[in-house]
Amino acid sequence: MGDVVLQTPFMAWLKSNIPNLKITFVTSKEFESLMTGHAFVDQVIIHKRKSGLDDIYELKNIADQINCLLYTSPSPRDGLLS
């Protein structure tokens, strides 16, 4: 939950500096309620974690739906999403 909450100031900054920006937040089902209806979030995509390469392929499919992806939680999978 900490990573989700820590994104709030960043989203506020983005929205205040780019007013027409549409923010899509990708999260797990357990945190969906934190972001749904949030003032800075326009869309929530639920990511159901899978194991191994299946998880990476799922994240890549989600990333392909978004114009600009800002992935703020460092992970070994980061390089595979670009």
Backbone as CSV, one residue per row, in Angstrom:
resi,resn,N_x,N_y,N_z,CA_x,CA_y,CA_z,C_x,C_y,C_z
1,MET,0.832,-1.191,0.000,0.000,0.000,0.000,0.875,1.252,0.000
2,GLY,2.038,1.201,0.613,2.907,2.365,0.683,3.277,2.922,-0.679
3,ASP,3.618,2.018,-1.625,3.980,2.470,-2.971,2.816,3.184,-3.648
4,VAL,1.620,2.696,-3.424,0.428,3.309,-4.021,0.231,4.708,-3.442
5,VAL,0.283,4.834,-2.148,0.073,6.131,-1.489,1.175,7.125,-1.854
6,LEU,2.397,6.650,-1.988,3.520,7.535,-2.316,3.406,8.145,-3.715
7,GLN,2.574,7.586,-4.566,2.393,8.129,-5.916,1.509,9.373,-5.937
8,THR,0.736,9.599,-4.875,-0.238,10.697,-4.847,0.391,12.067,-5.084
9,PRO,1.475,12.451,-4.402,2.062,13.766,-4.670,2.563,13.907,-6.110
10,PHE,3.092,12.819,-6.660,3.564,12.854,-8.044,2.405,13.072,-9.011
11,MET,1.296,12.383,-8.769,0.118,12.563,-9.627,-0.435,13.980,-9.492
12,ALA,-0.425,14.531,-8.290,-0.891,15.909,-8.080,-0.011,16.879,-8.862
13,TRP,1.289,16.672,-8.817,2.213,17.537,-9.548,1.959,17.436,-11.056
14,LEU,1.803,16.217,-11.559,1.536,16.034,-12.985,0.264,16.755,-13.399
15,LYS,-0.820,16.561,-12.646,-2.114,17.176,-12.982,-2.044,18.700,-12.915
16,SER,-1.303,19.245,-11.955,-1.234,20.707,-11.838,-0.367,21.321,-12.935
17,ASN,0.583,20.566,-13.459,1.467,21.086,-14.509,1.020,20.722,-15.916
18,ILE,0.199,19.701,-16.029,-0.328,19.275,-17.337,-1.831,19.035,-17.147
19,PRO,-2.624,20.103,-17.119,-4.048,19.999,-16.755,-4.874,19.014,-17.585
20,ASN,-4.585,18.850,-18.863,-5.368,17.949,-19.711,-4.872,16.505,-19.675
21,LEU,-3.884,16.238,-18.845,-3.316,14.903,-18.740,-4.338,13.907,-18.186
22,LYS,-4.393,12.741,-18.780,-5.246,11.652,-18.289,-4.331,10.620,-17.635
23,ILE,-4.557,10.347,-16.365,-3.715,9.405,-15.632,-4.441,8.072,-15.484
24,THR,-3.771,7.020,-15.935,-4.241,5.653,-15.756,-3.326,5.009,-14.732
25,PHE,-3.910,4.479,-13.664,-3.141,3.876,-12.588,-3.291,2.366,-12.668
26,VAL,-2.167,1.667,-12.768,-2.164,0.210,-12.834,-1.826,-0.313,-11.440
27,THR,-2.703,-1.139,-10.899,-2.519,-1.648,-9.546,-3.152,-3.024,-9.403
28,SER,-2.914,-3.634,-8.279,-3.548,-4.925,-8.004,-4.963,-4.707,-7.482
29,LYS,-5.754,-5.749,-7.516,-7.154,-5.684,-7.080,-7.283,-5.177,-5.642
30,GLU,-6.337,-5.542,-4.785,-6.435,-5.151,-3.379,-6.344,-3.641,-3.164
31,PHE,-5.752,-2.908,-4.103,-5.625,-1.456,-3.960,-6.543,-0.674,-4.894
32,GLU,-7.395,-1.382,-5.608,-8.307,-0.744,-6.555,-9.143,0.337,-5.873
33,SER,-9.657,0.057,-4.683,-10.537,1.018,-4.005,-9.813,2.307,-3.607
34,LEU,-8.500,2.238,-3.424,-7.733,3.448,-3.091,-7.660,4.414,-4.271
35,MET,-7.643,3.879,-5.480,-7.441,4.715,-6.659,-8.716,5.018,-7.429
36,THR,-9.721,4.161,-7.334,-10.975,4.401,-8.030,-11.652,5.625,-7.422
37,GLY,-11.961,6.594,-8.247,-12.592,7.825,-7.776,-11.610,8.835,-7.218
38,HIS,-10.323,8.525,-7.264,-9.291,9.444,-6.768,-9.274,10.691,-7.658
39,ALA,-9.054,11.839,-7.054,-9.100,13.115,-7.782,-8.096,13.196,-8.926
40,PHE,-6.979,12.505,-8.817,-5.936,12.610,-9.841,-5.914,11.433,-10.808
41,VAL,-6.804,10.473,-10.627,-6.790,9.262,-11.449,-8.023,9.230,-12.337
42,ASP,-7.788,9.081,-13.648,-8.886,9.037,-14.605,-9.343,7.615,-14.913
43,GLN,-8.426,6.663,-14.792,-8.749,5.273,-15.097,-7.887,4.376,-14.220
44,VAL,-8.443,3.255,-13.804,-7.704,2.254,-13.028,-7.706,0.953,-13.821
45,ILE,-6.520,0.387,-14.000,-6.389,-0.919,-14.636,-5.891,-1.880,-13.565
46,ILE,-6.601,-2.999,-13.428,-6.229,-4.005,-12.450,-5.237,-4.977,-13.091
47,HIS,-4.120,-5.148,-12.430,-3.105,-6.093,-12.893,-3.094,-7.285,-11.950
48,LYS,-3.435,-8.429,-12.486,-3.417,-9.667,-11.705,-2.056,-10.321,-11.906
49,ARG,-1.262,-10.317,-10.844,0.096,-10.849,-10.942,0.092,-12.317,-11.328
50,LYS,1.033,-12.639,-12.185,1.232,-14.011,-12.625,2.684,-14.372,-12.332
51,SER,3.064,-15.567,-12.637,4.443,-15.949,-12.361,5.296,-15.860,-13.622
52,GLY,6.556,-15.561,-13.412,7.548,-15.584,-14.486,7.227,-14.697,-15.669
53,LEU,7.454,-15.231,-16.846,7.274,-14.466,-18.074,5.831,-14.067,-18.319
54,ASP,4.879,-14.834,-17.815,3.468,-14.483,-17.997,3.177,-13.113,-17.392
55,ASP,3.786,-12.811,-16.252,3.600,-11.515,-15.607,4.184,-10.399,-16.462
56,ILE,5.344,-10.636,-17.020,5.999,-9.626,-17.866,5.176,-9.381,-19.130
57,TYR,4.665,-10.439,-19.747,3.839,-10.282,-20.948,2.560,-9.503,-20.638
58,GLU,1.964,-9.778,-19.483,0.744,-9.065,-19.083,1.032,-7.576,-18.889
59,LEU,2.127,-7.257,-18.211,2.499,-5.849,-18.023,2.815,-5.172,-19.349
60,LYS,3.446,-5.893,-20.253,3.746,-5.339,-21.584,2.452,-5.047,-22.331
61,ASN,1.456,-5.928,-22.244,0.163,-5.689,-22.890,-0.521,-4.457,-22.316
62,ILE,-0.428,-4.273,-21.008,-0.995,-3.076,-20.374,-0.243,-1.843,-20.854
63,ALA,1.070,-1.900,-20.878,1.880,-0.755,-21.306,1.565,-0.357,-22.749
64,ASP,1.252,-1.323,-23.589,0.926,-1.037,-24.988,-0.370,-0.247,-25.148
65,GLN,-1.219,-0.230,-24.128,-2.486,0.499,-24.172,-2.337,1.959,-23.755
66,ILE,-1.159,2.326,-23.283,-0.953,3.645,-22.689,0.021,4.436,-23.552
67,ASN,-0.247,5.726,-23.735,0.616,6.566,-24.561,1.985,6.804,-23.940
68,CYS,2.006,7.028,-22.659,3.256,7.302,-21.956,3.217,6.559,-20.624
69,LEU,4.199,5.738,-20.374,4.231,4.938,-19.157,5.315,5.462,-18.229
70,LEU,4.921,5.858,-17.035,5.861,6.262,-15.994,5.811,5.185,-14.925
71,TYR,6.814,4.363,-14.910,6.861,3.237,-13.976,7.749,3.660,-12.817
72,THR,7.163,3.908,-11.661,7.899,4.538,-10.567,8.373,3.575,-9.489
73,SER,8.098,2.305,-9.630,8.566,1.328,-8.636,9.651,0.472,-9.267
74,PRO,10.920,0.747,-8.943,12.011,0.002,-9.581,11.925,-1.504,-9.327
75,SER,12.217,-2.245,-10.351,12.133,-3.705,-10.274,12.997,-4.282,-11.389
76,PRO,13.454,-5.511,-11.233,14.231,-6.134,-12.326,13.446,-6.254,-13.626
77,ARG,12.096,-6.181,-13.544,11.270,-6.301,-14.751,11.264,-5.031,-15.581
78,ASP,11.746,-3.905,-15.036,11.650,-2.612,-15.711,12.191,-2.640,-17.139
79,GLY,13.363,-3.197,-17.333,13.966,-3.208,-18.649,13.177,-4.006,-19.665
80,LEU,12.399,-4.940,-19.226,11.606,-5.769,-20.124,10.348,-5.076,-20.602
81,LEU,9.947,-3.976,-19.931,8.734,-3.268,-20.326,8.984,-2.253,-21.417
82,SER,10.231,-1.869,-21.626,10.499,-0.818,-22.612,10.699,-1.378,-24.004
